[in-house]
Amino acid sequence: MEKFTRVPDGYNPREVNQFLDEIIDQVGIIINESKEKDKKIKELERKLAETEKMREKIGQYQQMEQTLSKAIYMAQKTADQMRTMAYQERDTILEEAKNNANRIVNESLLKAEKTKDEALMLRRNVNIFKRRIRNIVEAQLEVIEELDKIEL
């Protein structure tokens, strides 16, 4: 606190006025500082609001990332399952094809064996038929020779 010199009517007006000028200057400085601080506070509040919006967006992006990660995981899992099923189906098809090929080969072998047996039977029958015809022709030739011996 400032001490003023006393004069007959009270305090020295020049000192009081000088003191008041200093106080006015200091109050002006304080007001200016307060205005600057208010501006800074408003700017910081605006930045805080922007930061909150960014945090919300980051939260949304993190949720999207989690959702995408889950989707990628599920897609990978589904692809693995499909791959496994495809391999199993491939193995089943190959096994069926091998079984069918074996069946076809066996059937073909049986048909070939049957055809061979039929061909042998046909040869025997042809040979038997030739012998019979030969016998008939020889018998007829004997009859002709007998007829030639008989003179009419």
HELIX and SHEET records of a PDB file:
HELIX    1   1 PRO A   13  LYS A  149  1                                 137    
SHEET    1   A 2 ARG A   6  VAL A   7  0                                        
SHEET    2   A 2 GLY A  10  TYR A  11 -1                                        
END                                                                             
